[in-house]
Amino acid sequence: MRLSREKALEVANRGEVPGRWFLGSDTVVVRDDAILGKPTDAADAAAMLRSLSGRSHRVLSGYAIYDRINETMEVNAVTTRVRFKELTEREIAGYIATGEPFGKAGSYAIQGIGAFMIPAIEGSYSNVVGLPLCEVVAALERLGALRLFSAEETSAD
């Protein structure tokens, strides 16, 4: 949540960026009490995937919405539990060879090839992808920053 707040404020405080509303977000993968960042190399990715194999972990995404006019900030976080299947060494090596684990917290992308490893989640899918859309859209609507549908689109003709 702290990083999300800092990201939103950093962009809002740039004088050349127009607008009223600024969104910052940050996502981490947590196995037990360890935060799994982005892998540094193939060996690191393999170690992370082995540590997730056959287990559940949590994905936490913080988001912050800053209102430049009122100088207010709404900050929240969403947690999703992700279950991995038991992975074979062949699957780990093959997945790493695709290049997809690099640049991804926890060394996987649920929205990509990595979906083959995940039999179940509890919570928000978009949170695991990196931004809890349902919660962010609800917050933007509540704040008056967004209206999903106009009265004309929702009228029952």
C-alpha positions in Angstrom: 0.0 0.0 0.0 2.9 2.3 0.8 4.4 1.8 -2.7 1.0 2.3 -4.3 0.6 5.6 -2.5 4.1 6.7 -3.5 3.6 5.8 -7.2 0.3 7.7 -7.4 1.8 10.8 -5.8 5.0 10.7 -7.8 3.0 10.9 -11.1 0.5 13.4 -9.7 3.3 15.7 -8.6 4.8 15.9 -12.1 3.8 19.3 -13.3 3.4 18.3 -16.9 0.9 15.5 -16.2 -2.7 16.8 -16.6 -5.7 15.3 -14.8 -7.4 15.0 -11.5 -7.2 11.3 -10.6 -4.0 9.2 -10.3 -3.8 5.5 -9.6 -0.8 3.7 -8.2 -0.5 0.0 -7.7 2.0 -2.6 -6.6 1.8 -6.4 -6.3 3.7 -8.9 -4.3 3.7 -12.7 -4.1 4.0 -14.1 -0.6 4.9 -17.8 0.2 4.7 -18.4 4.0 6.4 -15.2 5.2 8.7 -14.8 2.3 8.1 -12.1 -0.4 9.0 -13.5 -3.9 10.1 -10.8 -6.2 11.1 -11.0 -9.8 13.7 -13.7 -10.6 17.2 -12.6 -11.2 18.0 -15.5 -13.5 16.9 -19.0 -14.6 18.2 -20.6 -11.4 16.3 -18.1 -9.3 13.1 -18.7 -11.3 13.5 -22.5 -10.9 14.0 -22.1 -7.1 10.9 -20.0 -6.8 8.7 -22.3 -8.9 9.9 -25.3 -6.9 9.0 -23.5 -3.7 5.5 -22.8 -5.0 5.0 -26.4 -6.4 2.2 -28.3 -4.8 1.4 -25.4 -2.4 -0.7 -22.3 -1.9 0.6 -18.8 -1.6 -0.9 -15.3 -1.5 -0.8 -12.5 -4.0 -1.3 -9.0 -2.5 -2.0 -5.9 -4.6 -2.1 -2.5 -3.0 -3.8 0.4 -4.9 -4.0 4.1 -4.2 -6.3 6.6 -5.9 -5.2 10.2 -5.4 -7.5 13.1 -6.1 -5.3 16.1 -7.0 -8.1 18.7 -6.6 -9.2 17.6 -3.1 -5.7 16.3 -2.1 -7.2 13.1 -0.8 -6.1 9.5 -1.2 -7.9 6.2 -1.0 -5.6 3.3 -0.3 -6.5 -0.4 0.0 -5.2 -3.9 -0.7 -6.6 -7.1 -2.1 -5.4 -10.6 -1.3 -5.9 -13.7 -3.5 -4.9 -17.2 -2.6 -3.3 -19.2 -5.4 -2.8 -22.9 -5.5 -0.1 -24.5 -7.6 -0.1 -28.1 -8.9 2.9 -30.3 -8.2 5.4 -29.4 -10.9 7.9 -31.7 -12.5 11.4 -30.6 -13.2 10.6 -30.9 -16.9 7.6 -28.5 -16.5 9.8 -26.1 -14.6 12.6 -26.1 -17.2 10.1 -25.9 -20.1 8.3 -23.0 -18.5 11.5 -21.1 -17.8 12.6 -21.7 -21.4 9.5 -19.8 -22.6 11.0 -16.7 -21.0 7.6 -15.9 -19.3 8.8 -16.1 -15.7 11.2 -13.2 -16.1 9.9 -9.8 -15.0 7.1 -11.5 -13.0 6.9 -11.6 -9.2 6.9 -15.2 -8.1 8.3 -16.2 -11.6 4.9 -16.9 -13.2 2.1 -15.2 -15.1 -1.4 -16.6 -14.5 -2.7 -14.8 -17.6 -0.2 -16.6 -19.8 1.4 -20.0 -20.3 1.7 -20.2 -16.5 -2.0 -20.9 -16.2 -1.2 -24.6 -16.7 0.3 -24.6 -13.1 -2.7 -23.2 -11.3 -5.7 -25.5 -10.6 -7.5 -23.0 -8.3 -7.6 -19.6 -6.8 -9.6 -18.0 -4.1 -10.3 -14.4 -4.7 -9.7 -11.9 -7.5 -8.2 -13.2 -10.8 -7.3 -9.7 -12.0 -5.5 -9.2 -8.7 -3.1 -12.0 -9.6 -2.6 -10.5 -13.0 -1.6 -7.3 -11.2 -4.5 -5.0 -10.6 -7.7 -5.9 -8.7 -10.0 -4.4 -11.3 -13.4 -5.0 -9.6 -12.2 -3.2 -6.4 -10.4 -0.4 -8.2 -13.4 0.3 -10.5 -15.7 0.3 -7.4 -13.5 2.7 -5.6 -13.3 5.0 -8.7 -17.1 5.0 -9.0 -17.5 5.7 -5.2 -15.1 8.6 -5.5 -16.9 10.0 -8.6 -13.9 9.5 -10.9 -15.7 7.0 -13.1 -19.3 6.2 -14.2 -19.4 2.8 -15.9 -22.8 3.2 -17.6 -24.9 6.2 -18.4 -28.6 6.4 -17.6 -29.4 5.9 -21.3 -27.4 2.6 -21.4 -29.2 1.2 -18.3 -32.8 2.2 -19.1 -35.2 -0.7 -19.7 -36.8 0.2 -23.1 
